[in-house]
């Protein structure tokens, strides 16, 4: 179980940091900018979510902060799903379901370095 938990934590950290970093460079990717506009997310909100994403990616690595990082990660995913449903983009909301299950599974499994 510790191996599975470790792998999921590393995947979560990499994805969170990658998405956070990509949010700072949203002008370089017109597809992301279009999706953000569809969801009604402005530039300032994207920057805040990028900072939160990078913070989640780093905090999930440490046993003391991984629980709150997983909870915040799940909340941001639910927020994206809600905005997608509000915009009528059901495909994006359905795609986010496995990503919502990952922090919940990590919480259930626990951090592998926790005593």
Biopython code that builds the backbone (N, CA, C, O; Angstrom):
import numpy as np
from Bio.PDB.StructureBuilder import StructureBuilder

atoms = [
    (1, "UNK", "N", (0.820, -1.202, 0.000)),
    (1, "UNK", "CA", (0.000, 0.000, 0.000)),
    (1, "UNK", "C", (0.859, 1.259, 0.000)),
    (1, "UNK", "O", (0.481, 2.276, -0.581)),
    (2, "UNK", "N", (2.031, 1.186, 0.662)),
    (2, "UNK", "CA", (2.895, 2.358, 0.702)),
    (2, "UNK", "C", (3.442, 2.694, -0.675)),
    (2, "UNK", "O", (3.662, 3.864, -0.988)),
    (3, "UNK", "N", (3.660, 1.685, -1.492)),
    (3, "UNK", "CA", (4.169, 1.929, -2.835)),
    (3, "UNK", "C", (3.104, 2.618, -3.680)),
    (3, "UNK", "O", (3.402, 3.572, -4.398)),
    (4, "UNK", "N", (1.870, 2.142, -3.598)),
    (4, "UNK", "CA", (0.771, 2.754, -4.352)),
    (4, "UNK", "C", (0.558, 4.188, -3.900)),
    (4, "UNK", "O", (0.381, 5.086, -4.724)),
    (5, "UNK", "N", (0.574, 4.400, -2.599)),
    (5, "UNK", "CA", (0.413, 5.747, -2.055)),
    (5, "UNK", "C", (1.537, 6.659, -2.513)),
    (5, "UNK", "O", (1.300, 7.815, -2.864)),
    (6, "UNK", "N", (2.752, 6.148, -2.513)),
    (6, "UNK", "CA", (3.899, 6.952, -2.968)),
    (6, "UNK", "C", (3.763, 7.336, -4.426)),
    (6, "UNK", "O", (4.017, 8.483, -4.793)),
    (7, "UNK", "N", (3.366, 6.396, -5.255)),
    (7, "UNK", "CA", (3.198, 6.666, -6.683)),
    (7, "UNK", "C", (2.103, 7.713, -6.906)),
    (7, "UNK", "O", (2.279, 8.636, -7.701)),
    (8, "UNK", "N", (0.980, 7.569, -6.209)),
    (8, "UNK", "CA", (-0.115, 8.538, -6.361)),
    (8, "UNK", "C", (0.286, 9.922, -5.873)),
    (8, "UNK", "O", (-0.108, 10.927, -6.466)),
    (9, "UNK", "N", (1.062, 9.984, -4.806)),
    (9, "UNK", "CA", (1.516, 11.282, -4.298)),
    (9, "UNK", "C", (2.452, 11.945, -5.301)),
    (9, "UNK", "O", (2.361, 13.150, -5.534)),
    (10, "UNK", "N", (3.343, 11.172, -5.889)),
    (10, "UNK", "CA", (4.263, 11.737, -6.885)),
    (10, "UNK", "C", (3.497, 12.206, -8.116)),
    (10, "UNK", "O", (3.781, 13.277, -8.651)),
    (11, "UNK", "N", (2.535, 11.420, -8.568)),
    (11, "UNK", "CA", (1.722, 11.822, -9.723)),
    (11, "UNK", "C", (0.956, 13.104, -9.409)),
    (11, "UNK", "O", (0.906, 14.014, -10.236)),
    (12, "UNK", "N", (0.361, 13.181, -8.222)),
    (12, "UNK", "CA", (-0.378, 14.376, -7.821)),
    (12, "UNK", "C", (0.528, 15.591, -7.770)),
    (12, "UNK", "O", (0.161, 16.666, -8.243)),
    (13, "UNK", "N", (1.714, 15.421, -7.194)),
    (13, "UNK", "CA", (2.645, 16.540, -7.090)),
    (13, "UNK", "C", (3.066, 17.028, -8.474)),
    (13, "UNK", "O", (3.076, 18.232, -8.732)),
    (14, "UNK", "N", (3.408, 16.108, -9.356)),
    (14, "UNK", "CA", (3.853, 16.485, -10.699)),
    (14, "UNK", "C", (2.721, 17.175, -11.468)),
    (14, "UNK", "O", (2.942, 18.210, -12.097)),
    (15, "UNK", "N", (1.521, 16.611, -11.420)),
    (15, "UNK", "CA", (0.396, 17.217, -12.144)),
    (15, "UNK", "C", (0.050, 18.595, -11.587)),
    (15, "UNK", "O", (-0.212, 19.523, -12.352)),
    (16, "UNK", "N", (0.046, 18.736, -10.271)),
    (16, "UNK", "CA", (-0.294, 20.023, -9.668)),
    (16, "UNK", "C", (0.725, 21.088, -10.031)),
    (16, "UNK", "O", (0.359, 22.205, -10.398)),
    (17, "UNK", "N", (1.995, 20.746, -9.931)),
    (17, "UNK", "CA", (3.037, 21.718, -10.262)),
    (17, "UNK", "C", (3.001, 22.051, -11.754)),
    (17, "UNK", "O", (3.164, 23.211, -12.134)),
    (18, "UNK", "N", (2.790, 21.045, -12.598)),
    (18, "UNK", "CA", (2.729, 21.282, -14.042)),
    (18, "UNK", "C", (1.560, 22.189, -14.411)),
    (18, "UNK", "O", (1.721, 23.134, -15.183)),
    (19, "UNK", "N", (0.378, 21.898, -13.857)),
    (19, "UNK", "CA", (-0.783, 22.735, -14.166)),
    (19, "UNK", "C", (-0.621, 24.130, -13.586)),
    (19, "UNK", "O", (-1.032, 25.111, -14.206)),
    (20, "UNK", "N", (-0.030, 24.230, -12.407)),
    (20, "UNK", "CA", (0.241, 25.544, -11.833)),
    (20, "UNK", "C", (1.200, 26.350, -12.692)),
    (20, "UNK", "O", (0.983, 27.537, -12.933)),
    (21, "UNK", "N", (2.254, 25.704, -13.148)),
    (21, "UNK", "CA", (3.238, 26.378, -13.996)),
    (21, "UNK", "C", (2.608, 26.788, -15.330)),
    (21, "UNK", "O", (2.861, 27.885, -15.827)),
    (22, "UNK", "N", (1.800, 25.917, -15.900)),
    (22, "UNK", "CA", (1.138, 26.235, -17.167)),
    (22, "UNK", "C", (0.195, 27.422, -17.029)),
    (22, "UNK", "O", (-0.008, 28.166, -17.989)),
    (23, "UNK", "N", (-0.381, 27.607, -15.850)),
    (23, "UNK", "CA", (-1.280, 28.738, -15.641)),
    (23, "UNK", "C", (-0.580, 30.082, -15.729)),
    (23, "UNK", "O", (-1.197, 31.082, -16.094)),
    (24, "UNK", "N", (0.714, 30.113, -15.394)),
    (24, "UNK", "CA", (1.471, 31.355, -15.527)),
    (24, "UNK", "C", (1.763, 31.690, -16.984)),
    (24, "UNK", "O", (2.050, 32.841, -17.314)),
    (25, "UNK", "N", (1.693, 30.694, -17.851)),
    (25, "UNK", "CA", (1.998, 30.884, -19.270)),
    (25, "UNK", "C", (0.770, 30.603, -20.138)),
    (25, "UNK", "O", (0.884, 30.013, -21.212)),
    (26, "UNK", "N", (-0.393, 31.026, -19.669)),
    (26, "UNK", "CA", (-1.633, 30.714, -20.371)),
    (26, "UNK", "C", (-1.711, 31.440, -21.714)),
    (26, "UNK", "O", (-2.403, 30.980, -22.622)),
    (27, "UNK", "N", (-1.017, 32.560, -21.850)),
    (27, "UNK", "CA", (-1.050, 33.285, -23.123)),
    (27, "UNK", "C", (-0.361, 32.502, -24.228)),
    (27, "UNK", "O", (-0.657, 32.702, -25.406)),
    (28, "UNK", "N", (0.553, 31.615, -23.861)),
    (28, "UNK", "CA", (1.277, 30.815, -24.856)),
    (28, "UNK", "C", (0.428, 29.669, -25.389)),
    (28, "UNK", "O", (0.731, 29.116, -26.446)),
    (29, "UNK", "N", (-0.620, 29.312, -24.678)),
    (29, "UNK", "CA", (-1.470, 28.200, -25.096)),
    (29, "UNK", "C", (-2.888, 28.717, -25.328)),
    (29, "UNK", "O", (-3.646, 28.867, -24.370)),
    (30, "UNK", "N", (-3.259, 28.991, -26.566)),
    (30, "UNK", "CA", (-4.587, 29.556, -26.829)),
    (30, "UNK", "C", (-5.736, 28.619, -26.468)),
    (30, "UNK", "O", (-6.835, 29.078, -26.156)),
    (31, "UNK", "N", (-5.489, 27.304, -26.507)),
    (31, "UNK", "CA", (-6.545, 26.357, -26.145)),
    (31, "UNK", "C", (-6.907, 26.481, -24.661)),
    (31, "UNK", "O", (-8.082, 26.433, -24.296)),
    (32, "UNK", "N", (-5.889, 26.641, -23.812)),
    (32, "UNK", "CA", (-6.151, 26.832, -22.385)),
    (32, "UNK", "C", (-6.861, 28.150, -22.128)),
    (32, "UNK", "O", (-7.767, 28.218, -21.298)),
    (33, "UNK", "N", (-6.459, 29.184, -22.826)),
    (33, "UNK", "CA", (-7.104, 30.487, -22.664)),
    (33, "UNK", "C", (-8.571, 30.421, -23.079)),
    (33, "UNK", "O", (-9.430, 31.035, -22.446)),
    (34, "UNK", "N", (-8.851, 29.679, -24.139)),
    (34, "UNK", "CA", (-10.234, 29.518, -24.598)),
    (34, "UNK", "C", (-11.061, 28.765, -23.554)),
    (34, "UNK", "O", (-12.198, 29.138, -23.266)),
    (35, "UNK", "N", (-10.475, 27.693, -22.988)),
    (35, "UNK", "CA", (-11.195, 26.923, -21.980)),
    (35, "UNK", "C", (-11.470, 27.768, -20.730)),
    (35, "UNK", "O", (-12.557, 27.698, -20.157)),
    (36, "UNK", "N", (-10.483, 28.564, -20.313)),
    (36, "UNK", "CA", (-10.676, 29.433, -19.155)),
    (36, "UNK", "C", (-11.767, 30.457, -19.425)),
    (36, "UNK", "O", (-12.566, 30.761, -18.539)),
    (37, "UNK", "N", (-11.807, 30.985, -20.630)),
    (37, "UNK", "CA", (-12.850, 31.954, -20.989)),
    (37, "UNK", "C", (-14.225, 31.294, -20.982)),
    (37, "UNK", "O", (-15.201, 31.905, -20.548)),
    (38, "UNK", "N", (-14.312, 30.039, -21.464)),
    (38, "UNK", "CA", (-15.584, 29.314, -21.438)),
    (38, "UNK", "C", (-16.086, 29.110, -20.011)),
    (38, "UNK", "O", (-17.286, 29.181, -19.744)),
    (39, "UNK", "N", (-15.150, 28.856, -19.101)),
    (39, "UNK", "CA", (-15.534, 28.614, -17.717)),
    (39, "UNK", "C", (-15.797, 29.907, -16.949)),
    (39, "UNK", "O", (-16.282, 29.875, -15.818)),
    (40, "UNK", "N", (-15.476, 31.035, -17.563)),
    (40, "UNK", "CA", (-15.699, 32.324, -16.909)),
    (40, "UNK", "C", (-14.608, 32.666, -15.908)),
    (40, "UNK", "O", (-14.849, 33.395, -14.946)),
    (41, "UNK", "N", (-13.414, 32.145, -16.130)),
    (41, "UNK", "CA", (-12.301, 32.392, -15.227)),
    (41, "UNK", "C", (-11.442, 33.491, -15.829)),
    (41, "UNK", "O", (-11.003, 33.390, -16.975)),
    (42, "UNK", "N", (-11.202, 34.546, -15.049)),
    (42, "UNK", "CA", (-10.376, 35.649, -15.504)),
    (42, "UNK", "C", (-8.897, 35.392, -15.262)),
    (42, "UNK", "O", (-8.518, 34.396, -14.645)),
    (43, "UNK", "N", (-8.079, 36.293, -15.750)),
    (43, "UNK", "CA", (-6.614, 36.167, -15.648)),
    (43, "UNK", "C", (-6.157, 36.137, -14.188)),
    (43, "UNK", "O", (-5.282, 35.348, -13.832)),
    (44, "UNK", "N", (-6.735, 36.982, -13.348)),
    (44, "UNK", "CA", (-6.305, 37.022, -11.949)),
    (44, "UNK", "C", (-6.655, 35.729, -11.216)),
    (44, "UNK", "O", (-5.879, 35.266, -10.380)),
    (45, "UNK", "N", (-7.797, 35.150, -11.514)),
    (45, "UNK", "CA", (-8.187, 33.885, -10.892)),
    (45, "UNK", "C", (-7.259, 32.760, -11.355)),
    (45, "UNK", "O", (-6.900, 31.882, -10.570)),
    (46, "UNK", "N", (-6.878, 32.789, -12.616)),
    (46, "UNK", "CA", (-5.944, 31.785, -13.133)),
    (46, "UNK", "C", (-4.620, 31.870, -12.398)),
    (46, "UNK", "O", (-4.033, 30.844, -12.055)),
    (47, "UNK", "N", (-4.137, 33.093, -12.150)),
    (47, "UNK", "CA", (-2.871, 33.252, -11.438)),
    (47, "UNK", "C", (-2.978, 32.745, -9.998)),
    (47, "UNK", "O", (-2.056, 32.096, -9.503)),
    (48, "UNK", "N", (-4.082, 33.031, -9.332)),
    (48, "UNK", "CA", (-4.275, 32.542, -7.965)),
    (48, "UNK", "C", (-4.339, 31.019, -7.951)),
    (48, "UNK", "O", (-3.725, 30.376, -7.100)),
    (49, "UNK", "N", (-5.087, 30.439, -8.899)),
    (49, "UNK", "CA", (-5.179, 28.978, -8.961)),
    (49, "UNK", "C", (-3.833, 28.347, -9.308)),
    (49, "UNK", "O", (-3.547, 27.226, -8.886)),
    (50, "UNK", "N", (-3.006, 29.057, -10.074)),
    (50, "UNK", "CA", (-1.674, 28.550, -10.391)),
    (50, "UNK", "C", (-0.794, 28.503, -9.152)),
    (50, "UNK", "O", (-0.076, 27.528, -8.930)),
    (51, "UNK", "N", (-0.850, 29.550, -8.353)),
    (51, "UNK", "CA", (-0.079, 29.573, -7.110)),
    (51, "UNK", "C", (-0.566, 28.474, -6.172)),
    (51, "UNK", "O", (0.240, 27.786, -5.544)),
    (52, "UNK", "N", (-1.876, 28.309, -6.077)),
    (52, "UNK", "CA", (-2.443, 27.251, -5.231)),
    (52, "UNK", "C", (-2.023, 25.882, -5.745)),
    (52, "UNK", "O", (-1.704, 24.997, -4.951)),
    (53, "UNK", "N", (-2.019, 25.696, -7.050)),
    (53, "UNK", "CA", (-1.612, 24.416, -7.632)),
    (53, "UNK", "C", (-0.168, 24.067, -7.308)),
    (53, "UNK", "O", (0.137, 22.925, -6.963)),
    (54, "UNK", "N", (0.714, 25.043, -7.417)),
    (54, "UNK", "CA", (2.126, 24.795, -7.089)),
    (54, "UNK", "C", (2.270, 24.526, -5.596)),
    (54, "UNK", "O", (3.058, 23.670, -5.194)),
    (55, "UNK", "N", (1.515, 25.249, -4.772)),
    (55, "UNK", "CA", (1.563, 25.012, -3.324)),
    (55, "UNK", "C", (1.055, 23.609, -2.982)),
    (55, "UNK", "O", (1.627, 22.935, -2.125)),
    (56, "UNK", "N", (-0.002, 23.173, -3.639)),
    (56, "UNK", "CA", (-0.525, 21.822, -3.421)),
    (56, "UNK", "C", (0.519, 20.788, -3.823)),
    (56, "UNK", "O", (0.745, 19.813, -3.107)),
    (57, "UNK", "N", (1.147, 21.007, -4.963)),
    (57, "UNK", "CA", (2.148, 20.063, -5.453)),
    (57, "UNK", "C", (3.316, 19.886, -4.516)),
    (57, "UNK", "O", (3.855, 18.786, -4.394)),
    (58, "UNK", "N", (3.716, 20.952, -3.852)),
    (58, "UNK", "CA", (4.822, 20.830, -2.909)),
    (58, "UNK", "C", (4.352, 20.348, -1.541)),
    (58, "UNK", "O", (5.048, 19.569, -0.890)),
    (59, "UNK", "N", (3.191, 20.797, -1.101)),
    (59, "UNK", "CA", (2.700, 20.424, 0.229)),
    (59, "UNK", "C", (2.310, 18.958, 0.333)),
    (59, "UNK", "O", (2.388, 18.376, 1.416)),
    (60, "UNK", "N", (1.894, 18.351, -0.768)),
    (60, "UNK", "CA", (1.458, 16.958, -0.732)),
    (60, "UNK", "C", (2.643, 16.018, -0.478)),
    (60, "UNK", "O", (2.446, 14.869, -0.082)),
    (61, "UNK", "N", (3.844, 16.490, -0.698)),
    (61, "UNK", "CA", (5.027, 15.645, -0.507)),
    (61, "UNK", "C", (5.390, 15.440, 0.961)),
    (61, "UNK", "O", (6.064, 14.467, 1.300)),
    (62, "UNK", "N", (4.953, 16.338, 1.825)),
    (62, "UNK", "CA", (5.332, 16.279, 3.232)),
    (62, "UNK", "C", (4.209, 15.691, 4.081)),
    (62, "UNK", "O", (3.047, 16.057, 3.905)),
    (63, "UNK", "N", (4.544, 14.779, 5.002)),
    (63, "UNK", "CA", (3.502, 14.133, 5.822)),
    (63, "UNK", "C", (2.681, 15.114, 6.657)),
    (63, "UNK", "O", (1.506, 14.865, 6.926)),
    (64, "UNK", "N", (3.288, 16.219, 7.066)),
    (64, "UNK", "CA", (2.583, 17.171, 7.927)),
    (64, "UNK", "C", (1.514, 17.949, 7.172)),
    (64, "UNK", "O", (0.541, 18.400, 7.776)),
    (65, "UNK", "N", (1.677, 18.111, 5.876)),
    (65, "UNK", "CA", (0.767, 18.972, 5.117)),
    (65, "UNK", "C", (0.010, 18.250, 4.010)),
    (65, "UNK", "O", (-0.771, 18.872, 3.290)),
    (66, "UNK", "N", (0.232, 16.946, 3.865)),
    (66, "UNK", "CA", (-0.381, 16.282, 2.705)),
    (66, "UNK", "C", (-1.898, 16.202, 2.819)),
    (66, "UNK", "O", (-2.587, 16.256, 1.801)),
    (67, "UNK", "N", (-2.437, 16.074, 4.028)),
    (67, "UNK", "CA", (-3.886, 15.970, 4.186)),
    (67, "UNK", "C", (-4.575, 17.244, 3.712)),
    (67, "UNK", "O", (-5.511, 17.191, 2.914)),
    (68, "UNK", "N", (-4.113, 18.381, 4.202)),
    (68, "UNK", "CA", (-4.745, 19.637, 3.803)),
    (68, "UNK", "C", (-4.512, 19.902, 2.313)),
    (68, "UNK", "O", (-5.378, 20.467, 1.644)),
    (69, "UNK", "N", (-3.352, 19.499, 1.790)),
    (69, "UNK", "CA", (-3.084, 19.670, 0.363)),
    (69, "UNK", "C", (-4.050, 18.833, -0.466)),
    (69, "UNK", "O", (-4.543, 19.287, -1.499)),
    (70, "UNK", "N", (-4.319, 17.618, -0.018)),
    (70, "UNK", "CA", (-5.267, 16.759, -0.747)),
    (70, "UNK", "C", (-6.680, 17.318, -0.681)),
    (70, "UNK", "O", (-7.420, 17.248, -1.662)),
    (71, "UNK", "N", (-7.058, 17.869, 0.457)),
    (71, "UNK", "CA", (-8.392, 18.451, 0.596)),
    (71, "UNK", "C", (-8.534, 19.668, -0.317)),
    (71, "UNK", "O", (-9.541, 19.813, -1.010)),
    (72, "UNK", "N", (-7.533, 20.536, -0.316)),
    (72, "UNK", "CA", (-7.580, 21.721, -1.186)),
    (72, "UNK", "C", (-7.566, 21.302, -2.651)),
    (72, "UNK", "O", (-8.245, 21.912, -3.477)),
    (73, "UNK", "N", (-6.803, 20.273, -2.976)),
    (73, "UNK", "CA", (-6.771, 19.755, -4.341)),
    (73, "UNK", "C", (-8.159, 19.256, -4.755)),
    (73, "UNK", "O", (-8.627, 19.561, -5.851)),
    (74, "UNK", "N", (-8.804, 18.502, -3.891)),
    (74, "UNK", "CA", (-10.152, 18.001, -4.190)),
    (74, "UNK", "C", (-11.143, 19.159, -4.353)),
    (74, "UNK", "O", (-12.013, 19.113, -5.223)),
    (75, "UNK", "N", (-11.015, 20.183, -3.529)),
    (75, "UNK", "CA", (-11.912, 21.339, -3.622)),
    (75, "UNK", "C", (-11.718, 22.065, -4.949)),
    (75, "UNK", "O", (-12.695, 22.467, -5.582)),
    (76, "UNK", "N", (-10.473, 22.236, -5.375)),
    (76, "UNK", "CA", (-10.241, 22.924, -6.653)),
    (76, "UNK", "C", (-10.768, 22.102, -7.831)),
    (76, "UNK", "O", (-11.257, 22.661, -8.813)),
    (77, "UNK", "N", (-10.668, 20.786, -7.730)),
    (77, "UNK", "CA", (-11.194, 19.941, -8.806)),
    (77, "UNK", "C", (-12.716, 20.017, -8.847)),
    (77, "UNK", "O", (-13.305, 20.076, -9.927)),
    (78, "UNK", "N", (-13.351, 20.017, -7.688)),
    (78, "UNK", "CA", (-14.813, 20.158, -7.642)),
    (78, "UNK", "C", (-15.223, 21.525, -8.184)),
    (78, "UNK", "O", (-16.244, 21.644, -8.862)),
    (79, "UNK", "N", (-14.431, 22.558, -7.888)),
    (79, "UNK", "CA", (-14.720, 23.890, -8.418)),
    (79, "UNK", "C", (-14.653, 23.900, -9.941)),
    (79, "UNK", "O", (-15.516, 24.482, -10.599)),
    (80, "UNK", "N", (-13.639, 23.261, -10.498)),
    (80, "UNK", "CA", (-13.513, 23.184, -11.960)),
    (80, "UNK", "C", (-14.685, 22.398, -12.544)),
    (80, "UNK", "O", (-15.227, 22.769, -13.585)),
    (81, "UNK", "N", (-15.073, 21.317, -11.879)),
    (81, "UNK", "CA", (-16.216, 20.531, -12.358)),
    (81, "UNK", "C", (-17.492, 21.366, -12.317)),
    (81, "UNK", "O", (-18.293, 21.322, -13.252)),
    (82, "UNK", "N", (-17.686, 22.124, -11.241)),
    (82, "UNK", "CA", (-18.895, 22.948, -11.126)),
    (82, "UNK", "C", (-18.928, 24.036, -12.190)),
    (82, "UNK", "O", (-19.976, 24.296, -12.782)),
    (83, "UNK", "N", (-17.795, 24.669, -12.435)),
    (83, "UNK", "CA", (-17.745, 25.696, -13.478)),
    (83, "UNK", "C", (-17.976, 25.092, -14.857)),
    (83, "UNK", "O", (-18.597, 25.715, -15.718)),
    (84, "UNK", "N", (-17.474, 23.877, -15.063)),
    (84, "UNK", "CA", (-17.698, 23.193, -16.345)),
    (84, "UNK", "C", (-19.168, 22.871, -16.539)),
    (84, "UNK", "O", (-19.711, 23.070, -17.626)),
    (85, "UNK", "N", (-19.810, 22.377, -15.500)),
    (85, "UNK", "CA", (-21.239, 22.068, -15.602)),
    (85, "UNK", "C", (-22.064, 23.332, -15.813)),
    (85, "UNK", "O", (-23.037, 23.325, -16.567)),
    (86, "UNK", "N", (-21.672, 24.419, -15.144)),
    (86, "UNK", "CA", (-22.382, 25.686, -15.312)),
    (86, "UNK", "C", (-22.261, 26.192, -16.752)),
    (86, "UNK", "O", (-23.201, 26.770, -17.297)),
    (87, "UNK", "N", (-21.091, 25.968, -17.358)),
    (87, "UNK", "CA", (-20.863, 26.399, -18.738)),
    (87, "UNK", "C", (-21.456, 25.421, -19.747)),
    (87, "UNK", "O", (-21.452, 25.695, -20.947)),
    (88, "UNK", "N", (-21.969, 24.278, -19.274)),
    (88, "UNK", "CA", (-22.543, 23.288, -20.172)),
    (88, "UNK", "C", (-21.510, 22.364, -20.789)),
    (88, "UNK", "O", (-21.807, 21.659, -21.754)),
    (89, "UNK", "N", (-20.314, 22.359, -20.251)),
    (89, "UNK", "CA", (-19.231, 21.522, -20.768)),
    (89, "UNK", "C", (-19.170, 20.237, -19.934)),
    (89, "UNK", "O", (-18.366, 20.123, -19.009)),
    (90, "UNK", "N", (-20.020, 19.290, -20.271)),
    (90, "UNK", "CA", (-20.130, 18.060, -19.497)),
    (90, "UNK", "C", (-18.921, 17.152, -19.687)),
    (90, "UNK", "O", (-18.562, 16.393, -18.787)),
    (91, "UNK", "N", (-18.304, 17.228, -20.843)),
    (91, "UNK", "CA", (-17.149, 16.385, -21.129)),
    (91, "UNK", "C", (-16.007, 16.705, -20.158)),
    (91, "UNK", "O", (-15.387, 15.791, -19.614)),
    (92, "UNK", "N", (-15.729, 17.973, -19.939)),
    (92, "UNK", "CA", (-14.667, 18.363, -19.011)),
    (92, "UNK", "C", (-14.994, 17.923, -17.594)),
    (92, "UNK", "O", (-14.114, 17.458, -16.869)),
    (93, "UNK", "N", (-16.246, 18.065, -17.194)),
    (93, "UNK", "CA", (-16.644, 17.650, -15.854)),
    (93, "UNK", "C", (-16.448, 16.150, -15.671)),
    (93, "UNK", "O", (-16.005, 15.711, -14.610)),
    (94, "UNK", "N", (-16.768, 15.369, -16.678)),
    (94, "UNK", "CA", (-16.588, 13.914, -16.582)),
    (94, "UNK", "C", (-15.116, 13.525, -16.590)),
    (94, "UNK", "O", (-14.722, 12.571, -15.920)),
    (95, "UNK", "N", (-14.305, 14.257, -17.343)),
    (95, "UNK", "CA", (-12.870, 13.971, -17.388)),
    (95, "UNK", "C", (-12.224, 14.204, -16.023)),
    (95, "UNK", "O", (-11.249, 13.535, -15.680)),
    (96, "UNK", "N", (-12.753, 15.138, -15.247)),
    (96, "UNK", "CA", (-12.175, 15.475, -13.953)),
    (96, "UNK", "C", (-12.468, 14.440, -12.859)),
    (96, "UNK", "O", (-11.835, 14.479, -11.803)),
    (97, "UNK", "N", (-13.399, 13.528, -13.081)),
    (97, "UNK", "CA", (-13.770, 12.557, -12.045)),
    (97, "UNK", "C", (-12.593, 11.717, -11.567)),
    (97, "UNK", "O", (-12.418, 11.592, -10.355)),
    (98, "UNK", "N", (-11.771, 11.131, -12.443)),
    (98, "UNK", "CA", (-10.628, 10.362, -11.931)),
    (98, "UNK", "C", (-9.639, 11.225, -11.153)),
    (98, "UNK", "O", (-9.012, 10.760, -10.201)),
    (99, "UNK", "N", (-9.504, 12.491, -11.567)),
    (99, "UNK", "CA", (-8.598, 13.383, -10.858)),
    (99, "UNK", "C", (-9.159, 13.771, -9.497)),
    (99, "UNK", "O", (-8.396, 14.119, -8.596)),
    (100, "UNK", "N", (-10.465, 13.719, -9.330)),
    (100, "UNK", "CA", (-11.077, 13.940, -8.028)),
    (100, "UNK", "C", (-10.884, 12.724, -7.123)),
    (100, "UNK", "O", (-10.704, 12.868, -5.914)),
    (101, "UNK", "N", (-10.919, 11.552, -7.698)),
    (101, "UNK", "CA", (-10.751, 10.337, -6.909)),
    (101, "UNK", "C", (-9.324, 10.172, -6.390)),
    (101, "UNK", "O", (-9.109, 9.552, -5.349)),
    (102, "UNK", "N", (-8.353, 10.724, -7.112)),
    (102, "UNK", "CA", (-6.953, 10.544, -6.713)),
    (102, "UNK", "C", (-6.641, 11.173, -5.344)),
    (102, "UNK", "O", (-6.080, 10.469, -4.505)),
    (103, "UNK", "N", (-6.963, 12.444, -5.056)),
    (103, "UNK", "CA", (-6.667, 12.958, -3.717)),
    (103, "UNK", "C", (-7.479, 12.259, -2.625)),
    (103, "UNK", "O", (-7.018, 12.117, -1.492)),
    (104, "UNK", "N", (-8.694, 11.824, -2.978)),
    (104, "UNK", "CA", (-9.490, 11.108, -1.979)),
    (104, "UNK", "C", (-8.868, 9.752, -1.658)),
    (104, "UNK", "O", (-8.873, 9.326, -0.503)),
    (105, "UNK", "N", (-8.341, 9.080, -2.660)),
    (105, "UNK", "CA", (-7.656, 7.808, -2.443)),
    (105, "UNK", "C", (-6.368, 8.008, -1.661)),
    (105, "UNK", "O", (-6.024, 7.183, -0.814)),
    (106, "UNK", "N", (-5.661, 9.080, -1.929)),
    (106, "UNK", "CA", (-4.434, 9.367, -1.188)),
    (106, "UNK", "C", (-4.745, 9.623, 0.280)),
    (106, "UNK", "O", (-4.008, 9.173, 1.157)),
    (107, "UNK", "N", (-5.818, 10.332, 0.551)),
    (107, "UNK", "CA", (-6.215, 10.563, 1.946)),
    (107, "UNK", "C", (-6.519, 9.232, 2.624)),
    (107, "UNK", "O", (-6.110, 9.002, 3.762)),
    (108, "UNK", "N", (-7.230, 8.362, 1.928)),
    (108, "UNK", "CA", (-7.581, 7.061, 2.485)),
    (108, "UNK", "C", (-6.344, 6.218, 2.757)),
    (108, "UNK", "O", (-6.237, 5.596, 3.814)),
    (109, "UNK", "N", (-5.409, 6.193, 1.813)),
    (109, "UNK", "CA", (-4.216, 5.354, 1.963)),
    (109, "UNK", "C", (-3.244, 5.916, 2.989)),
    (109, "UNK", "O", (-2.522, 5.156, 3.633)),
    (110, "UNK", "N", (-3.214, 7.210, 3.149)),
    (110, "UNK", "CA", (-2.288, 7.834, 4.084)),
    (110, "UNK", "C", (-0.930, 8.079, 3.447)),
    (110, "UNK", "O", (-0.599, 7.500, 2.412)),
    (111, "UNK", "N", (-0.166, 8.930, 4.068)),
    (111, "UNK", "CA", (1.163, 9.245, 3.563)),
    (111, "UNK", "C", (2.114, 8.116, 3.931)),
    (111, "UNK", "O", (2.101, 7.658, 5.074)),
    (112, "UNK", "N", (2.939, 7.654, 2.998)),
    (112, "UNK", "CA", (3.799, 6.498, 3.278)),
    (112, "UNK", "C", (4.885, 6.774, 4.304)),
    (112, "UNK", "O", (5.408, 5.829, 4.895)),
    (113, "UNK", "N", (5.245, 8.029, 4.540)),
    (113, "UNK", "CA", (6.288, 8.343, 5.503)),
    (113, "UNK", "C", (5.746, 8.701, 6.885)),
    (113, "UNK", "O", (6.507, 8.959, 7.817)),
    (114, "UNK", "N", (4.425, 8.711, 7.000)),
    (114, "UNK", "CA", (3.816, 9.028, 8.285)),
    (114, "UNK", "C", (3.972, 7.830, 9.225)),
    (114, "UNK", "O", (3.803, 6.682, 8.812)),
    (115, "UNK", "N", (4.286, 8.099, 10.453)),
    (115, "UNK", "CA", (4.509, 7.015, 11.421)),
    (115, "UNK", "C", (3.222, 6.504, 11.983)),
    (115, "UNK", "O", (3.229, 5.593, 12.811)),
]
sb = StructureBuilder()
sb.init_structure("model")
sb.init_model(0)
sb.init_chain("A")
sb.init_seg("    ")
for serial, (resi, resn, name, xyz) in enumerate(atoms, 1):
    if name == "N":
        sb.init_residue(resn, " ", resi, " ")
    sb.init_atom(name, np.array(xyz, "f"), 0.0, 1.0, " ", f" {name:<3s}", serial, name[0])
structure = sb.get_structure()
